[in-house]
Structures are given as C-alpha cells and as structure tokens.
Amino acid sequence: MDNLHDFYATTLTGQEIALRDYRGKLALVVNTASKCTFTPQYEGLQELHKAYCDHGLEVLAFPCNQFGKQEPGSSDEIARFCQRHYGVTFQMFAKVAVNGQGAHPLFKWLTAAKPGILGSRSIKWNFTKFLIGRDGYALQRYGSWTKPQSIAADIEKLLA
C-alpha cells in the first residue's frame, strides 16, 4: 500500500469507509487528542475545513491515546467533546495507534512516506499533520507545533 486511497478506516460512529472515497481531494490527515496542549488546534482545523472544503480539502482526524494518555474517551465522548468545544464538522475516525506494531496501517505508510526529523519513522506527539495530494500521495509532514493556519498557503497552492 503506497497511497491514501489504498486504506480503510473506521469512523467515530463505527462505519468502515474506503479512503479511496477521497480520491480527487486534497487531504490533511491529523492524529488528535482531546486533553493535550495542542487540542485548541481543533479550532484551526475546523477553520481550514470550513474555508476549503468546497474547493476540495478534506480534514481527516484520527484520535490517538499513545501520547500521555491524552485521548482516554470513547468514540461517543470524543465526538461530543469535539462538537461541543470546537464545532467540528470534518471527518473524525475511531481512536487508533500511530506508532508501534499496532499502529494503523495508514500511519505506518505516512511515517514511511514522510519521515520526521533525522528520518524518524515515528510520530513524536499529538497533532502531527500530513498533507496528501489529490492523487493520494503524501506531500508534506508538519509537526505538532505547526498551527493549522500556517498550512493554509500550502493548501491554497495545491487547490489552485
């Protein structure tokens, strides 16, 4: 598997979807957490979604509890939190592991396609972001400190 469109993922509501459904769209894949210093980035992710979804951007959020156990909730709790505090309308998936043997295959592919600093194939923390082209190939990796708003220029170029 070497393309976003090769993978499947389960939504917060338990529905398995083929990520090929996003073919032709630009995707921003993010591992998220509800109790993290970076959790306010949900607001920026929602702003990106609202600004660019009609132009072909999809934000795909994958909650993860591997970093400081900062996503302890159930799928229902995660959905309620994100809706209540940030008005999230982009696609949220069920909680996954992003590192280690049990990592979701999508994240194994992402970290191999776009390694981190010094070639690291692991994700260092919550809110690591991957920008995926319309063709399904990984284009860019952004660390946790990169605010969603600072990715807007890259998104605009790719959507033009």
C-alpha positions as CSV (number, residue, x, y, z in Angstrom):
1,M,0.0,0.0,0.0
2,D,1.5,3.3,-1.1
3,N,-1.4,5.7,-1.4
4,L,-4.0,7.1,0.9
5,H,-6.7,5.6,-1.4
6,D,-5.4,2.0,-0.6
7,F,-6.6,2.2,3.1
8,Y,-9.8,1.8,5.1
9,A,-10.6,3.4,8.4
10,T,-13.5,3.3,10.9
11,T,-15.4,6.5,11.7
12,L,-16.3,7.5,15.2
13,T,-19.8,6.1,14.5
14,G,-18.3,2.7,13.7
15,Q,-18.7,2.8,9.9
16,E,-15.8,1.5,7.9
17,I,-15.0,3.6,4.9
18,A,-12.6,3.3,2.0
19,L,-10.3,6.2,1.9
20,R,-10.5,6.0,-1.9
21,D,-13.7,7.9,-1.4
22,Y,-11.4,10.9,-1.0
23,R,-9.8,10.4,-4.5
24,G,-9.5,13.8,-6.2
25,K,-9.5,15.6,-2.9
26,L,-6.6,17.2,-1.0
27,A,-6.5,15.6,2.5
28,L,-5.0,16.8,5.7
29,V,-4.5,13.7,8.0
30,V,-4.0,14.6,11.7
31,N,-3.6,12.5,14.8
32,T,-5.6,14.3,17.6
33,A,-6.3,14.2,21.3
34,S,-8.8,15.9,23.5
35,K,-6.7,16.6,26.6
36,C,-3.5,17.9,25.0
37,T,-1.7,21.3,25.0
38,F,-2.3,21.3,21.2
39,T,-6.1,20.4,21.5
40,P,-7.0,24.1,20.6
41,Q,-5.7,23.2,17.1
42,Y,-9.1,21.7,16.5
43,E,-10.4,25.2,16.0
44,G,-7.8,25.9,13.3
45,L,-8.5,22.6,11.6
46,Q,-12.2,23.4,11.6
47,E,-11.4,26.8,10.1
48,L,-9.4,25.1,7.3
49,H,-12.2,22.7,6.7
50,K,-14.8,25.5,6.5
51,A,-12.6,27.7,4.2
52,Y,-11.5,25.0,1.8
53,C,-13.9,22.0,1.9
54,D,-15.9,23.4,-1.1
55,H,-12.6,23.7,-3.0
56,G,-11.5,20.1,-2.4
57,L,-9.9,19.9,1.0
58,E,-10.8,17.1,3.5
59,V,-9.6,17.2,7.1
60,L,-9.3,13.6,8.4
61,A,-8.8,13.4,12.2
62,F,-7.6,10.2,13.9
63,P,-7.8,10.4,17.7
64,C,-4.9,8.7,19.5
65,N,-4.2,7.8,23.1
66,Q,-0.5,7.0,22.8
67,F,0.9,10.3,24.0
68,G,0.4,10.9,27.7
69,K,-2.9,9.1,27.6
70,Q,-4.5,12.4,26.4
71,E,-7.3,10.8,24.5
72,P,-8.9,8.4,27.1
73,G,-12.5,8.8,25.9
74,S,-14.8,6.6,24.0
75,S,-15.8,7.4,20.4
76,D,-19.1,9.0,21.7
77,E,-17.2,11.1,24.2
78,I,-14.7,12.2,21.6
79,A,-17.4,13.2,19.2
80,R,-19.3,15.1,21.9
81,F,-16.2,16.9,23.0
82,C,-15.2,18.0,19.5
83,Q,-18.7,19.1,18.6
84,R,-19.3,21.0,21.9
85,H,-16.0,22.8,22.1
86,Y,-14.9,23.3,18.5
87,G,-18.0,22.7,16.3
88,V,-16.1,20.0,14.4
89,T,-17.8,19.1,11.1
90,F,-14.8,17.4,9.4
91,Q,-14.4,13.6,9.3
92,M,-13.4,12.1,12.6
93,F,-12.3,8.5,12.8
94,A,-12.2,6.0,15.7
95,K,-9.2,6.0,18.0
96,V,-6.1,4.5,16.5
97,A,-2.4,3.8,17.4
98,V,0.0,5.8,15.3
99,N,3.3,4.2,16.4
100,G,4.5,0.7,17.1
101,Q,3.5,-2.7,15.9
102,G,-0.2,-2.0,16.5
103,A,-0.1,1.3,14.5
104,H,-2.9,1.7,12.0
105,P,-1.6,0.8,8.5
106,L,-2.3,4.3,7.3
107,F,0.1,5.8,9.8
108,K,2.8,3.2,9.1
109,W,2.6,4.3,5.5
110,L,2.5,8.0,6.3
111,T,5.6,7.9,8.6
112,A,7.5,5.8,5.9
113,A,6.5,8.2,3.1
114,K,7.2,11.3,5.1
115,P,9.6,10.6,7.9
116,G,10.2,13.0,10.7
117,I,13.4,14.8,11.8
118,L,16.5,12.7,11.1
119,G,14.5,10.2,9.2
120,S,12.4,9.1,12.2
121,R,9.5,6.8,11.3
122,S,7.6,7.6,14.4
123,I,5.2,10.4,15.3
124,K,6.5,12.4,18.2
125,W,3.2,13.8,19.6
126,N,-0.4,14.6,19.0
127,F,-1.4,16.9,16.1
128,T,1.2,15.8,13.7
129,K,-0.2,16.6,10.3
130,F,0.2,15.1,6.8
131,L,-0.8,16.8,3.6
132,I,-1.9,14.4,1.0
133,G,-2.3,15.3,-2.7
134,R,-5.4,14.8,-4.8
135,D,-3.6,11.7,-6.2
136,G,-3.4,10.1,-2.8
137,Y,0.4,10.6,-2.3
138,A,1.9,12.2,0.8
139,L,3.3,15.6,0.1
140,Q,4.3,17.2,3.4
141,R,4.6,16.5,7.1
142,Y,4.0,19.1,9.7
143,G,4.9,18.8,13.4
144,S,2.7,19.4,16.4
145,W,3.9,23.0,16.8
146,T,2.7,23.9,13.3
147,K,-0.6,25.6,13.6
148,P,-3.2,24.7,11.0
149,Q,-3.5,28.3,9.9
150,S,0.2,28.2,8.8
151,I,-0.6,25.4,6.4
152,A,-3.3,27.5,4.5
153,A,-0.8,28.8,2.0
154,D,0.3,25.3,1.0
155,I,-3.3,24.2,0.7
156,E,-4.2,27.2,-1.4
157,K,-1.3,26.5,-3.8
158,L,-2.4,22.9,-4.2
159,L,-6.0,23.7,-4.7
160,A,-5.3,26.4,-7.3
